Amino acid sequence: MSTAPRHNLPPLHLALALAVMAVWGTNFVVIKLALAHLPPLTLAALRFTFAFLPLALFIKRPAVSWTNLATYGVLIGAGQFGLLFTAMRSDITPGLASLVVQVQVFFTIGLSMRLTGEKVAHYQIAALLLAVAGLAVIALHTDGSATPLGLILVVGAALCWALGNMTSRAAGPVNMLAYVVWSSLFAVPPLLGLSLLTEGWPRISTGIAAADGKTWAAVLWQSVGNTMFGYGAWGWLLSRHPAASVAPLALLVPVFGLGASALLMGEAMPVWKLAAFALVMAGLALGILWPQLAGRKKS
């Protein structure tokens, strides 16, 4: 029988983790503010430009291959954020986007199982069904909160996020802040190319010219808040505590996301949306927390 004590985060470390979750969750509202003037792919290109510079001048490139960095940068930049920002322009609300993109957990688990040959457990099937039921509730409602295209784009963003997770895992233990900074170099060219191709220079230049102080503050927050503080602090916590003690806190991202969208942007919270939130969150919680709970029962 195991006698290992349960690991609890010190109060200051817990407060830091909660601050990261608050930044990541409320960032969906910040994204929406920036999209008021800037085209989606232009915003994404600016986000990763400022994530790379000036930090790359002070942070050493991690000891991983250029191929790995490039793959991660394209998947997260053009894939995750390119699709997410495009969807949030007019096809999904910030609150729902913060919730739906969390299905990356199931994609990550599925991809990991495919690589390791591990069989799907019963609790994982139940967790996936709960999350899918939540997505179905969202898809069946047509009040403008999310369009079918918006859902497809955000689920695609979640898949790219999961593929990015697999890529970063293949890199081995690295300084995550340095990894994100240097991989951002490879996110910019495809985003700029796609922006010029689909949005066009007139729309890009008009958006940049119309951007006000709040817009540029929102752009910088994508880099400073999410990259410098978010990834830096999260990596610091994961390096000092078991992942099982830190990772479950990520469940709070959609809580902050939906709450911030309701409070700051007046996003409506009808019963169906709360039901969808409950179903997706129940699936995520079951998928993430069940192994820990089962382990404690055995011990």
PyMOL commands that set and color helices and strands:
alter all, ss='L'
color gray80, all
select helices_A, chain A and resi 11-34+40-52+55-57+66-90+94-116+122-139+148-170+176-198+201-210+213-240+243-265+271-298
alter helices_A, ss='H'
color red, helices_A
deselect
rebuild
show_as cartoon
